């Protein structure tokens, strides 16, 4: 990645993975602040969620009342949320040259 935003024609996607409480959100914040200070446009996201539809799907997965949800159903809900955020947020941001930081 170049240090000058004007040299960057396509964005960069970085996904932070790890268990709950591992520090993903904290590291994303530090990296975003550093990149923004250097003139980069930064988009911060979380999965599932990040869009109106994705947030509704997230609430389905996190709802304790849905404990009977089978693994395949849960996977498809996650994938539906991902498809939405890719089309609605990630692709447009990358096309504009932004750095997309995703908290998975």
Biopython code that builds the backbone (N, CA, C, O; Angstrom):
import numpy as np
from Bio.PDB.StructureBuilder import StructureBuilder

atoms = [
    (1, "UNK", "N", (0.849, -1.170, 0.000)),
    (1, "UNK", "CA", (0.000, 0.000, 0.000)),
    (1, "UNK", "C", (0.893, 1.230, 0.000)),
    (1, "UNK", "O", (1.891, 1.282, 0.718)),
    (2, "UNK", "N", (0.540, 2.196, -0.788)),
    (2, "UNK", "CA", (1.323, 3.422, -0.849)),
    (2, "UNK", "C", (0.959, 4.328, 0.313)),
    (2, "UNK", "O", (-0.089, 4.165, 0.938)),
    (3, "UNK", "N", (1.822, 5.272, 0.592)),
    (3, "UNK", "CA", (1.560, 6.191, 1.693)),
    (3, "UNK", "C", (0.835, 7.444, 1.233)),
    (3, "UNK", "O", (0.470, 8.284, 2.056)),
    (4, "UNK", "N", (0.625, 7.581, -0.066)),
    (4, "UNK", "CA", (-0.041, 8.759, -0.603)),
    (4, "UNK", "C", (-1.360, 8.345, -1.231)),
    (4, "UNK", "O", (-1.380, 7.570, -2.187)),
    (5, "UNK", "N", (-2.459, 8.856, -0.698)),
    (5, "UNK", "CA", (-3.780, 8.467, -1.180)),
    (5, "UNK", "C", (-3.938, 8.746, -2.663)),
    (5, "UNK", "O", (-4.647, 8.006, -3.346)),
    (6, "UNK", "N", (-3.312, 9.774, -3.179)),
    (6, "UNK", "CA", (-3.436, 10.114, -4.590)),
    (6, "UNK", "C", (-2.871, 9.005, -5.482)),
    (6, "UNK", "O", (-3.288, 8.868, -6.632)),
    (7, "UNK", "N", (-1.930, 8.217, -4.967)),
    (7, "UNK", "CA", (-1.335, 7.128, -5.731)),
    (7, "UNK", "C", (-2.194, 5.866, -5.707)),
    (7, "UNK", "O", (-1.938, 4.929, -6.464)),
    (8, "UNK", "N", (-3.182, 5.834, -4.868)),
    (8, "UNK", "CA", (-3.986, 4.632, -4.660)),
    (8, "UNK", "C", (-5.217, 4.674, -5.564)),
    (8, "UNK", "O", (-6.091, 5.519, -5.375)),
    (9, "UNK", "N", (-5.294, 3.780, -6.536)),
    (9, "UNK", "CA", (-6.427, 3.778, -7.457)),
    (9, "UNK", "C", (-7.514, 2.817, -7.018)),
    (9, "UNK", "O", (-8.675, 3.010, -7.379)),
    (10, "UNK", "N", (-7.187, 1.812, -6.269)),
    (10, "UNK", "CA", (-8.154, 0.817, -5.807)),
    (10, "UNK", "C", (-7.997, 0.673, -4.310)),
    (10, "UNK", "O", (-6.894, 0.784, -3.775)),
    (11, "UNK", "N", (-9.095, 0.427, -3.646)),
    (11, "UNK", "CA", (-9.068, 0.310, -2.197)),
    (11, "UNK", "C", (-8.428, -0.977, -1.714)),
    (11, "UNK", "O", (-8.004, -1.826, -2.498)),
    (12, "UNK", "N", (-8.374, -1.094, -0.396)),
    (12, "UNK", "CA", (-7.793, -2.251, 0.263)),
    (12, "UNK", "C", (-8.804, -2.762, 1.284)),
    (12, "UNK", "O", (-9.420, -1.981, 2.008)),
    (13, "UNK", "N", (-8.968, -4.091, 1.333)),
    (13, "UNK", "CA", (-9.880, -4.722, 2.281)),
    (13, "UNK", "C", (-9.071, -5.516, 3.294)),
    (13, "UNK", "O", (-8.246, -6.351, 2.925)),
    (14, "UNK", "N", (-9.315, -5.247, 4.587)),
    (14, "UNK", "CA", (-8.631, -5.969, 5.660)),
    (14, "UNK", "C", (-9.696, -6.473, 6.624)),
    (14, "UNK", "O", (-10.506, -5.700, 7.134)),
    (15, "UNK", "N", (-9.681, -7.784, 6.864)),
    (15, "UNK", "CA", (-10.632, -8.389, 7.796)),
    (15, "UNK", "C", (-9.896, -8.803, 9.060)),
    (15, "UNK", "O", (-8.880, -9.495, 8.994)),
    (16, "UNK", "N", (-10.400, -8.386, 10.197)),
    (16, "UNK", "CA", (-9.832, -8.753, 11.492)),
    (16, "UNK", "C", (-10.648, -9.909, 12.053)),
    (16, "UNK", "O", (-11.856, -9.787, 12.258)),
    (17, "UNK", "N", (-9.987, -11.020, 12.296)),
    (17, "UNK", "CA", (-10.636, -12.226, 12.792)),
    (17, "UNK", "C", (-10.152, -12.528, 14.202)),
    (17, "UNK", "O", (-9.024, -12.200, 14.569)),
    (18, "UNK", "N", (-11.011, -13.151, 14.977)),
    (18, "UNK", "CA", (-10.618, -13.552, 16.321)),
    (18, "UNK", "C", (-11.833, -13.738, 17.197)),
    (18, "UNK", "O", (-12.934, -13.306, 16.854)),
    (19, "UNK", "N", (-11.632, -14.371, 18.310)),
    (19, "UNK", "CA", (-12.712, -14.628, 19.251)),
    (19, "UNK", "C", (-13.173, -13.360, 19.946)),
    (19, "UNK", "O", (-12.542, -12.307, 19.857)),
    (20, "UNK", "N", (-14.287, -13.494, 20.637)),
    (20, "UNK", "CA", (-14.827, -12.358, 21.393)),
    (20, "UNK", "C", (-13.796, -11.903, 22.426)),
    (20, "UNK", "O", (-13.206, -12.722, 23.130)),
    (21, "UNK", "N", (-13.589, -10.596, 22.506)),
    (21, "UNK", "CA", (-12.668, -10.032, 23.484)),
    (21, "UNK", "C", (-11.202, -10.114, 23.097)),
    (21, "UNK", "O", (-10.329, -9.826, 23.916)),
    (22, "UNK", "N", (-10.915, -10.506, 21.845)),
    (22, "UNK", "CA", (-9.527, -10.655, 21.411)),
    (22, "UNK", "C", (-8.858, -9.315, 21.083)),
    (22, "UNK", "O", (-7.635, -9.247, 20.959)),
    (23, "UNK", "N", (-9.653, -8.255, 20.942)),
    (23, "UNK", "CA", (-9.087, -6.941, 20.663)),
    (23, "UNK", "C", (-9.238, -6.474, 19.225)),
    (23, "UNK", "O", (-8.578, -5.522, 18.809)),
    (24, "UNK", "N", (-10.100, -7.135, 18.464)),
    (24, "UNK", "CA", (-10.287, -6.754, 17.060)),
    (24, "UNK", "C", (-10.715, -5.299, 16.919)),
    (24, "UNK", "O", (-10.125, -4.548, 16.142)),
    (25, "UNK", "N", (-11.724, -4.904, 17.657)),
    (25, "UNK", "CA", (-12.261, -3.544, 17.563)),
    (25, "UNK", "C", (-11.208, -2.511, 17.958)),
    (25, "UNK", "O", (-11.103, -1.458, 17.329)),
    (26, "UNK", "N", (-10.442, -2.803, 18.979)),
    (26, "UNK", "CA", (-9.381, -1.892, 19.430)),
    (26, "UNK", "C", (-8.312, -1.736, 18.361)),
    (26, "UNK", "O", (-7.874, -0.619, 18.087)),
    (27, "UNK", "N", (-7.884, -2.842, 17.752)),
    (27, "UNK", "CA", (-6.866, -2.765, 16.700)),
    (27, "UNK", "C", (-7.392, -2.040, 15.469)),
    (27, "UNK", "O", (-6.662, -1.285, 14.826)),
    (28, "UNK", "N", (-8.646, -2.267, 15.146)),
    (28, "UNK", "CA", (-9.238, -1.557, 14.010)),
    (28, "UNK", "C", (-9.236, -0.055, 14.278)),
    (28, "UNK", "O", (-8.907, 0.732, 13.390)),
    (29, "UNK", "N", (-9.595, 0.341, 15.473)),
    (29, "UNK", "CA", (-9.609, 1.764, 15.821)),
    (29, "UNK", "C", (-8.224, 2.377, 15.674)),
    (29, "UNK", "O", (-8.078, 3.450, 15.089)),
    (30, "UNK", "N", (-7.207, 1.702, 16.203)),
    (30, "UNK", "CA", (-5.830, 2.217, 16.100)),
    (30, "UNK", "C", (-5.386, 2.329, 14.640)),
    (30, "UNK", "O", (-4.819, 3.345, 14.239)),
    (31, "UNK", "N", (-5.639, 1.301, 13.858)),
    (31, "UNK", "CA", (-5.228, 1.328, 12.458)),
    (31, "UNK", "C", (-5.991, 2.404, 11.694)),
    (31, "UNK", "O", (-5.402, 3.126, 10.889)),
    (32, "UNK", "N", (-7.294, 2.517, 11.939)),
    (32, "UNK", "CA", (-8.101, 3.532, 11.256)),
    (32, "UNK", "C", (-7.588, 4.931, 11.577)),
    (32, "UNK", "O", (-7.462, 5.761, 10.677)),
    (33, "UNK", "N", (-7.295, 5.200, 12.832)),
    (33, "UNK", "CA", (-6.791, 6.515, 13.221)),
    (33, "UNK", "C", (-5.455, 6.820, 12.542)),
    (33, "UNK", "O", (-5.225, 7.946, 12.100)),
    (34, "UNK", "N", (-4.587, 5.832, 12.461)),
    (34, "UNK", "CA", (-3.282, 6.016, 11.816)),
    (34, "UNK", "C", (-3.443, 6.291, 10.325)),
    (34, "UNK", "O", (-2.818, 7.204, 9.785)),
    (35, "UNK", "N", (-4.281, 5.499, 9.665)),
    (35, "UNK", "CA", (-4.494, 5.681, 8.225)),
    (35, "UNK", "C", (-5.172, 7.017, 7.919)),
    (35, "UNK", "O", (-4.795, 7.703, 6.969)),
    (36, "UNK", "N", (-6.164, 7.383, 8.719)),
    (36, "UNK", "CA", (-6.853, 8.663, 8.511)),
    (36, "UNK", "C", (-5.903, 9.836, 8.698)),
    (36, "UNK", "O", (-5.982, 10.828, 7.973)),
    (37, "UNK", "N", (-4.998, 9.722, 9.676)),
    (37, "UNK", "CA", (-4.013, 10.781, 9.903)),
    (37, "UNK", "C", (-3.069, 10.940, 8.712)),
    (37, "UNK", "O", (-2.462, 11.994, 8.524)),
    (38, "UNK", "N", (-2.955, 9.886, 7.917)),
    (38, "UNK", "CA", (-2.091, 9.924, 6.722)),
    (38, "UNK", "C", (-2.889, 10.217, 5.450)),
    (38, "UNK", "O", (-2.362, 10.111, 4.342)),
    (39, "UNK", "N", (-4.150, 10.584, 5.614)),
    (39, "UNK", "CA", (-4.942, 11.025, 4.476)),
    (39, "UNK", "C", (-5.768, 9.970, 3.770)),
    (39, "UNK", "O", (-6.364, 10.253, 2.731)),
    (40, "UNK", "N", (-5.820, 8.766, 4.306)),
    (40, "UNK", "CA", (-6.621, 7.717, 3.682)),
    (40, "UNK", "C", (-8.081, 7.815, 4.122)),
    (40, "UNK", "O", (-8.379, 8.165, 5.264)),
    (41, "UNK", "N", (-8.965, 7.505, 3.209)),
    (41, "UNK", "CA", (-10.374, 7.343, 3.570)),
    (41, "UNK", "C", (-10.510, 5.938, 4.134)),
    (41, "UNK", "O", (-10.072, 4.970, 3.514)),
    (42, "UNK", "N", (-11.115, 5.828, 5.309)),
    (42, "UNK", "CA", (-11.253, 4.533, 5.980)),
    (42, "UNK", "C", (-12.729, 4.274, 6.250)),
    (42, "UNK", "O", (-13.456, 5.144, 6.729)),
    (43, "UNK", "N", (-13.151, 3.055, 5.931)),
    (43, "UNK", "CA", (-14.508, 2.614, 6.226)),
    (43, "UNK", "C", (-14.392, 1.466, 7.210)),
    (43, "UNK", "O", (-13.717, 0.474, 6.937)),
    (44, "UNK", "N", (-15.054, 1.598, 8.367)),
    (44, "UNK", "CA", (-15.037, 0.554, 9.392)),
    (44, "UNK", "C", (-16.375, -0.170, 9.381)),
    (44, "UNK", "O", (-17.433, 0.458, 9.358)),
    (45, "UNK", "N", (-16.316, -1.504, 9.397)),
    (45, "UNK", "CA", (-17.521, -2.328, 9.346)),
    (45, "UNK", "C", (-17.471, -3.433, 10.382)),
    (45, "UNK", "O", (-16.417, -3.748, 10.933)),
    (46, "UNK", "N", (-18.633, -4.012, 10.634)),
    (46, "UNK", "CA", (-18.683, -5.210, 11.463)),
    (46, "UNK", "C", (-19.583, -6.214, 10.759)),
    (46, "UNK", "O", (-20.510, -5.844, 10.038)),
    (47, "UNK", "N", (-19.291, -7.493, 10.983)),
    (47, "UNK", "CA", (-20.103, -8.556, 10.412)),
    (47, "UNK", "C", (-20.552, -9.492, 11.518)),
    (47, "UNK", "O", (-19.790, -9.728, 12.455)),
    (48, "UNK", "N", (-21.738, -10.023, 11.448)),
    (48, "UNK", "CA", (-22.772, -9.589, 10.508)),
    (48, "UNK", "C", (-23.295, -8.221, 10.898)),
    (48, "UNK", "O", (-23.194, -7.819, 12.058)),
    (49, "UNK", "N", (-23.842, -7.522, 9.959)),
    (49, "UNK", "CA", (-24.384, -6.182, 10.174)),
    (49, "UNK", "C", (-23.791, -5.217, 9.179)),
    (49, "UNK", "O", (-23.365, -5.619, 8.096)),
    (50, "UNK", "N", (-23.758, -3.952, 9.533)),
    (50, "UNK", "CA", (-23.154, -2.953, 8.679)),
    (50, "UNK", "C", (-24.076, -2.328, 7.654)),
    (50, "UNK", "O", (-23.707, -1.359, 6.990)),
    (51, "UNK", "N", (-25.276, -2.876, 7.522)),
    (51, "UNK", "CA", (-26.312, -2.312, 6.658)),
    (51, "UNK", "C", (-27.635, -2.477, 7.391)),
    (51, "UNK", "O", (-27.705, -3.205, 8.381)),
    (52, "UNK", "N", (-28.675, -1.816, 6.922)),
    (52, "UNK", "CA", (-29.986, -1.955, 7.573)),
    (52, "UNK", "C", (-30.445, -3.414, 7.539)),
    (52, "UNK", "O", (-30.923, -3.941, 8.544)),
    (53, "UNK", "N", (-30.301, -4.059, 6.389)),
    (53, "UNK", "CA", (-30.705, -5.461, 6.271)),
    (53, "UNK", "C", (-29.783, -6.347, 7.106)),
    (53, "UNK", "O", (-30.250, -7.244, 7.809)),
    (54, "UNK", "N", (-28.478, -6.098, 7.030)),
    (54, "UNK", "CA", (-27.516, -6.882, 7.794)),
    (54, "UNK", "C", (-27.736, -6.791, 9.295)),
    (54, "UNK", "O", (-27.559, -7.776, 10.011)),
    (55, "UNK", "N", (-28.125, -5.603, 9.777)),
    (55, "UNK", "CA", (-28.393, -5.457, 11.210)),
    (55, "UNK", "C", (-29.618, -6.262, 11.630)),
    (55, "UNK", "O", (-29.655, -6.808, 12.732)),
    (56, "UNK", "N", (-30.609, -6.336, 10.764)),
    (56, "UNK", "CA", (-31.791, -7.169, 11.063)),
    (56, "UNK", "C", (-31.411, -8.648, 11.087)),
    (56, "UNK", "O", (-31.856, -9.401, 11.953)),
    (57, "UNK", "N", (-30.589, -9.050, 10.133)),
    (57, "UNK", "CA", (-30.125, -10.446, 10.109)),
    (57, "UNK", "C", (-29.266, -10.747, 11.340)),
    (57, "UNK", "O", (-29.352, -11.839, 11.902)),
    (58, "UNK", "N", (-28.446, -9.793, 11.758)),
    (58, "UNK", "CA", (-27.624, -9.958, 12.964)),
    (58, "UNK", "C", (-28.509, -10.206, 14.177)),
    (58, "UNK", "O", (-28.210, -11.062, 15.009)),
    (59, "UNK", "N", (-29.601, -9.450, 14.271)),
    (59, "UNK", "CA", (-30.490, -9.615, 15.426)),
    (59, "UNK", "C", (-31.131, -11.000, 15.441)),
    (59, "UNK", "O", (-31.420, -11.536, 16.511)),
    (60, "UNK", "N", (-31.354, -11.578, 14.275)),
    (60, "UNK", "CA", (-31.900, -12.935, 14.211)),
    (60, "UNK", "C", (-30.894, -13.937, 14.776)),
    (60, "UNK", "O", (-31.255, -14.805, 15.572)),
    (61, "UNK", "N", (-29.638, -13.815, 14.363)),
    (61, "UNK", "CA", (-28.593, -14.740, 14.819)),
    (61, "UNK", "C", (-28.351, -14.602, 16.316)),
    (61, "UNK", "O", (-28.129, -15.601, 17.000)),
    (62, "UNK", "N", (-28.392, -13.377, 16.834)),
    (62, "UNK", "CA", (-28.080, -13.145, 18.247)),
    (62, "UNK", "C", (-29.268, -13.336, 19.186)),
    (62, "UNK", "O", (-29.088, -13.343, 20.404)),
    (63, "UNK", "N", (-30.460, -13.488, 18.656)),
    (63, "UNK", "CA", (-31.668, -13.634, 19.475)),
    (63, "UNK", "C", (-31.678, -14.999, 20.162)),
    (63, "UNK", "O", (-31.721, -16.028, 19.487)),
    (64, "UNK", "N", (-31.639, -15.021, 21.510)),
    (64, "UNK", "CA", (-31.657, -16.299, 22.233)),
    (64, "UNK", "C", (-32.918, -17.121, 21.939)),
    (64, "UNK", "O", (-32.925, -18.338, 22.129)),
    (65, "UNK", "N", (-33.970, -16.464, 21.483)),
    (65, "UNK", "CA", (-35.200, -17.171, 21.135)),
    (65, "UNK", "C", (-35.052, -18.027, 19.887)),
    (65, "UNK", "O", (-35.929, -18.831, 19.569)),
    (66, "UNK", "N", (-33.937, -17.854, 19.178)),
    (66, "UNK", "CA", (-33.694, -18.646, 17.974)),
    (66, "UNK", "C", (-32.670, -19.752, 18.213)),
    (66, "UNK", "O", (-31.954, -20.151, 17.295)),
    (67, "UNK", "N", (-32.605, -20.242, 19.440)),
    (67, "UNK", "CA", (-31.616, -21.264, 19.796)),
    (67, "UNK", "C", (-31.785, -22.548, 18.990)),
    (67, "UNK", "O", (-30.832, -23.315, 18.851)),
    (68, "UNK", "N", (-32.973, -22.794, 18.461)),
    (68, "UNK", "CA", (-33.212, -24.012, 17.684)),
    (68, "UNK", "C", (-32.722, -23.895, 16.246)),
    (68, "UNK", "O", (-32.825, -24.852, 15.479)),
    (69, "UNK", "N", (-32.193, -22.736, 15.873)),
    (69, "UNK", "CA", (-31.712, -22.543, 14.512)),
    (69, "UNK", "C", (-30.617, -23.561, 14.210)),
    (69, "UNK", "O", (-29.646, -23.670, 14.959)),
    (70, "UNK", "N", (-30.769, -24.302, 13.120)),
    (70, "UNK", "CA", (-29.757, -25.295, 12.762)),
    (70, "UNK", "C", (-28.528, -24.592, 12.175)),
    (70, "UNK", "O", (-28.593, -23.432, 11.767)),
    (71, "UNK", "N", (-27.423, -25.313, 12.145)),
    (71, "UNK", "CA", (-26.160, -24.740, 11.667)),
    (71, "UNK", "C", (-26.259, -24.216, 10.237)),
    (71, "UNK", "O", (-25.740, -23.143, 9.927)),
    (72, "UNK", "N", (-26.927, -24.977, 9.366)),
    (72, "UNK", "CA", (-27.050, -24.551, 7.971)),
    (72, "UNK", "C", (-27.833, -23.251, 7.863)),
    (72, "UNK", "O", (-27.479, -22.376, 7.073)),
    (73, "UNK", "N", (-28.885, -23.120, 8.645)),
    (73, "UNK", "CA", (-29.683, -21.888, 8.637)),
    (73, "UNK", "C", (-28.846, -20.712, 9.123)),
    (73, "UNK", "O", (-28.869, -19.642, 8.513)),
    (74, "UNK", "N", (-28.111, -20.898, 10.210)),
    (74, "UNK", "CA", (-27.261, -19.825, 10.735)),
    (74, "UNK", "C", (-26.212, -19.402, 9.708)),
    (74, "UNK", "O", (-25.961, -18.211, 9.523)),
    (75, "UNK", "N", (-25.608, -20.369, 9.049)),
    (75, "UNK", "CA", (-24.625, -20.071, 8.012)),
    (75, "UNK", "C", (-25.247, -19.230, 6.895)),
    (75, "UNK", "O", (-24.642, -18.260, 6.440)),
    (76, "UNK", "N", (-26.437, -19.595, 6.459)),
    (76, "UNK", "CA", (-27.089, -18.872, 5.375)),
    (76, "UNK", "C", (-27.473, -17.454, 5.793)),
    (76, "UNK", "O", (-27.432, -16.539, 4.971)),
    (77, "UNK", "N", (-27.840, -17.262, 7.044)),
    (77, "UNK", "CA", (-28.139, -15.911, 7.537)),
    (77, "UNK", "C", (-26.872, -15.066, 7.503)),
    (77, "UNK", "O", (-26.904, -13.917, 7.062)),
    (78, "UNK", "N", (-25.751, -15.630, 7.968)),
    (78, "UNK", "CA", (-24.467, -14.918, 7.911)),
    (78, "UNK", "C", (-24.099, -14.578, 6.472)),
    (78, "UNK", "O", (-23.667, -13.461, 6.187)),
    (79, "UNK", "N", (-24.267, -15.532, 5.572)),
    (79, "UNK", "CA", (-23.914, -15.305, 4.168)),
    (79, "UNK", "C", (-24.828, -14.270, 3.516)),
    (79, "UNK", "O", (-24.382, -13.499, 2.666)),
    (80, "UNK", "N", (-26.092, -14.245, 3.905)),
    (80, "UNK", "CA", (-27.013, -13.228, 3.382)),
    (80, "UNK", "C", (-26.563, -11.840, 3.836)),
    (80, "UNK", "O", (-26.551, -10.899, 3.042)),
    (81, "UNK", "N", (-26.196, -11.713, 5.099)),
    (81, "UNK", "CA", (-25.711, -10.431, 5.613)),
    (81, "UNK", "C", (-24.430, -10.023, 4.890)),
    (81, "UNK", "O", (-24.238, -8.849, 4.574)),
    (82, "UNK", "N", (-23.552, -10.997, 4.628)),
    (82, "UNK", "CA", (-22.295, -10.693, 3.927)),
    (82, "UNK", "C", (-22.567, -10.243, 2.490)),
    (82, "UNK", "O", (-21.960, -9.279, 2.023)),
    (83, "UNK", "N", (-23.460, -10.920, 1.795)),
    (83, "UNK", "CA", (-23.779, -10.533, 0.415)),
    (83, "UNK", "C", (-24.277, -9.091, 0.362)),
    (83, "UNK", "O", (-23.927, -8.338, -0.546)),
    (84, "UNK", "N", (-25.091, -8.716, 1.335)),
    (84, "UNK", "CA", (-25.643, -7.363, 1.360)),
    (84, "UNK", "C", (-24.567, -6.314, 1.604)),
    (84, "UNK", "O", (-24.533, -5.284, 0.931)),
    (85, "UNK", "N", (-23.692, -6.577, 2.565)),
    (85, "UNK", "CA", (-22.657, -5.588, 2.890)),
    (85, "UNK", "C", (-21.627, -5.467, 1.769)),
    (85, "UNK", "O", (-21.084, -4.386, 1.539)),
    (86, "UNK", "N", (-21.359, -6.562, 1.075)),
    (86, "UNK", "CA", (-20.424, -6.503, -0.054)),
    (86, "UNK", "C", (-20.990, -5.599, -1.140)),
    (86, "UNK", "O", (-20.290, -4.717, -1.638)),
    (87, "UNK", "N", (-22.246, -5.807, -1.512)),
    (87, "UNK", "CA", (-22.852, -5.019, -2.588)),
    (87, "UNK", "C", (-23.108, -3.569, -2.200)),
    (87, "UNK", "O", (-22.892, -2.652, -2.992)),
    (88, "UNK", "N", (-23.573, -3.375, -0.967)),
    (88, "UNK", "CA", (-24.011, -2.042, -0.542)),
    (88, "UNK", "C", (-22.880, -1.155, -0.044)),
    (88, "UNK", "O", (-22.938, 0.065, -0.200)),
    (89, "UNK", "N", (-21.846, -1.756, 0.557)),
    (89, "UNK", "CA", (-20.817, -0.943, 1.219)),
    (89, "UNK", "C", (-19.400, -1.244, 0.728)),
    (89, "UNK", "O", (-18.672, -0.328, 0.345)),
    (90, "UNK", "N", (-19.005, -2.514, 0.735)),
    (90, "UNK", "CA", (-17.606, -2.852, 0.481)),
    (90, "UNK", "C", (-17.190, -2.545, -0.955)),
    (90, "UNK", "O", (-16.194, -1.853, -1.167)),
    (91, "UNK", "N", (-17.925, -3.041, -1.941)),
    (91, "UNK", "CA", (-17.547, -2.781, -3.341)),
    (91, "UNK", "C", (-17.485, -1.292, -3.647)),
    (91, "UNK", "O", (-16.494, -0.836, -4.217)),
    (92, "UNK", "N", (-18.509, -0.511, -3.290)),
    (92, "UNK", "CA", (-18.424, 0.932, -3.580)),
    (92, "UNK", "C", (-17.238, 1.612, -2.895)),
    (92, "UNK", "O", (-16.597, 2.482, -3.484)),
    (93, "UNK", "N", (-16.945, 1.219, -1.656)),
    (93, "UNK", "CA", (-15.819, 1.826, -0.937)),
    (93, "UNK", "C", (-14.498, 1.485, -1.613)),
    (93, "UNK", "O", (-13.640, 2.354, -1.773)),
    (94, "UNK", "N", (-14.326, 0.232, -2.011)),
    (94, "UNK", "CA", (-13.092, -0.169, -2.684)),
    (94, "UNK", "C", (-12.955, 0.531, -4.032)),
    (94, "UNK", "O", (-11.859, 0.934, -4.419)),
    (95, "UNK", "N", (-14.059, 0.671, -4.737)),
    (95, "UNK", "CA", (-14.032, 1.359, -6.029)),
    (95, "UNK", "C", (-13.618, 2.824, -5.889)),
    (95, "UNK", "O", (-13.068, 3.413, -6.820)),
    (96, "UNK", "N", (-13.886, 3.402, -4.723)),
    (96, "UNK", "CA", (-13.503, 4.799, -4.466)),
    (96, "UNK", "C", (-12.098, 4.928, -3.884)),
    (96, "UNK", "O", (-11.636, 6.037, -3.617)),
    (97, "UNK", "N", (-11.418, 3.802, -3.686)),
    (97, "UNK", "CA", (-10.055, 3.833, -3.164)),
    (97, "UNK", "C", (-9.941, 3.836, -1.666)),
    (97, "UNK", "O", (-8.865, 4.111, -1.137)),
    (98, "UNK", "N", (-11.025, 3.535, -0.954)),
    (98, "UNK", "CA", (-10.982, 3.535, 0.511)),
    (98, "UNK", "C", (-10.305, 2.280, 1.058)),
    (98, "UNK", "O", (-10.183, 1.264, 0.374)),
    (99, "UNK", "N", (-9.877, 2.387, 2.297)),
    (99, "UNK", "CA", (-9.399, 1.246, 3.044)),
    (99, "UNK", "C", (-10.578, 0.759, 3.873)),
    (99, "UNK", "O", (-11.124, 1.509, 4.682)),
    (100, "UNK", "N", (-10.969, -0.491, 3.675)),
    (100, "UNK", "CA", (-12.118, -1.059, 4.382)),
    (100, "UNK", "C", (-11.584, -1.995, 5.469)),
    (100, "UNK", "O", (-10.887, -2.968, 5.179)),
    (101, "UNK", "N", (-11.922, -1.687, 6.719)),
    (101, "UNK", "CA", (-11.510, -2.492, 7.861)),
    (101, "UNK", "C", (-12.751, -3.178, 8.410)),
    (101, "UNK", "O", (-13.705, -2.520, 8.825)),
    (102, "UNK", "N", (-12.728, -4.501, 8.408)),
    (102, "UNK", "CA", (-13.913, -5.256, 8.806)),
    (102, "UNK", "C", (-13.667, -6.015, 10.095)),
    (102, "UNK", "O", (-12.698, -6.765, 10.214)),
    (103, "UNK", "N", (-14.540, -5.817, 11.043)),
    (103, "UNK", "CA", (-14.514, -6.505, 12.336)),
    (103, "UNK", "C", (-15.398, -7.728, 12.218)),
    (103, "UNK", "O", (-16.623, -7.641, 12.300)),
    (104, "UNK", "N", (-14.772, -8.845, 12.027)),
    (104, "UNK", "CA", (-15.557, -10.066, 11.963)),
    (104, "UNK", "C", (-15.558, -10.668, 13.356)),
    (104, "UNK", "O", (-16.160, -11.719, 13.573)),
]
sb = StructureBuilder()
sb.init_structure("model")
sb.init_model(0)
sb.init_chain("A")
sb.init_seg("    ")
for serial, (resi, resn, name, xyz) in enumerate(atoms, 1):
    if name == "N":
        sb.init_residue(resn, " ", resi, " ")
    sb.init_atom(name, np.array(xyz, "f"), 0.0, 1.0, " ", f" {name:<3s}", serial, name[0])
structure = sb.get_structure()
